[in-house]
Amino acid sequence: MGSTESWWYKTRLPELQREEEERQRMKNKTSVEIGKDEEPWEAVNLELKDKDFIRIAHEAHRRDITINRMINIILRDGMASAAAQGYPSKPQLLNES
């Protein structure tokens, strides 16, 4: 083994391996907050007629999104529409006289 070859295998190669291991440690050290920007969700059971479900599924497919996401969009739009029509967002006590 020549001097250059000896230097490469005994000195430089271990240095390169240590540098790569350090890069990997630093990469793995970076933490990510899961769910940081997500809104809290509530599970809701819905019963839909077959024809309504098919229409929602077709629209979700056309938009290239999941059925759950499509239903969330429908619900969010419906709530925004109800708020725009003047329905109160908070429950109110209604007294009959």
N, C-alpha and C positions, 0 to 999 in steps of 0.2 A: 504494500500500500504506500503510495507516494505521500508527500507532505500535504499537498492540496487535498487529496482524497481523505487523508487522515483528519485534517482540519474540518472538512465538510461533515464527516460522519460523527466525529467526536465533539465538535464545538458548535458548528452552525445549525445542524439539523436539530439537536436538542433545544437550541434557542428558538428556532422556528416553531417547534412543538409547544414550548412554553408560551410563546406569544399567541398562538392559536387557542390554547386552553384559556388564557386570560381574556381573549376576545369573546369566547363562548361564555365565560363566567359573567362578564359585563353585560352581554346580550341577555342572559337568563336573569340577571339582577333587575332588569327593568320590570316594574310591576304595572299591571293594568287593573283598573277598577271595573269589575263586571257589573253591568246594569247601572252605571253612573248616569247615563243620559236617558234611561228608559223611564217611562211613566209606570206607575203602579197599575196593575190590571186586576180585574175581577172576572171570575169565570161565570158565564151565563149559559143556561141551557135554552135552546130555541127549538120549537117545533115548526117546521116549514112544510108546506105542501110540496109534493114532488116537482111540480112545474115551476114553482118559485125557486126551489133549490137548483134546478137545472139552469134557469135563467141566470142566477147568481154565479154558478160554476162556469157558464159560458163567458160571462163578463170578466170573471177573474182570469180565465184562460186568455181572453183577448188582451187583457192588460199585463199578462205574464206575472201574476201575483197569486198568492194562496187564497183559498176560499175564506179562511179565517181573516186574513187582511182585508178582503173585499167586504166581509160582513162588518168589520170594524169601521171601514170607510162609510158604509151605509148608515150605521148607527150614529157615527159622529156627524154626518151630514144631516140626519134626521133631527138630532138634538140641536144643532145650530139653526136649522129651519124653524123648529119650535120656539127657540129663544127669540128669533127674529120676528115671529108672529106675535110676540108679547106674552107667551106663556111664562110664568115665573119659574126661575131656576131653583128656588127654595120652596119647600112645602109651606102652604099657608092654611090657617084655620078659616074655614068658611062657615059662617053662621047664617041660618035661614031665618027670616023674620016674617 
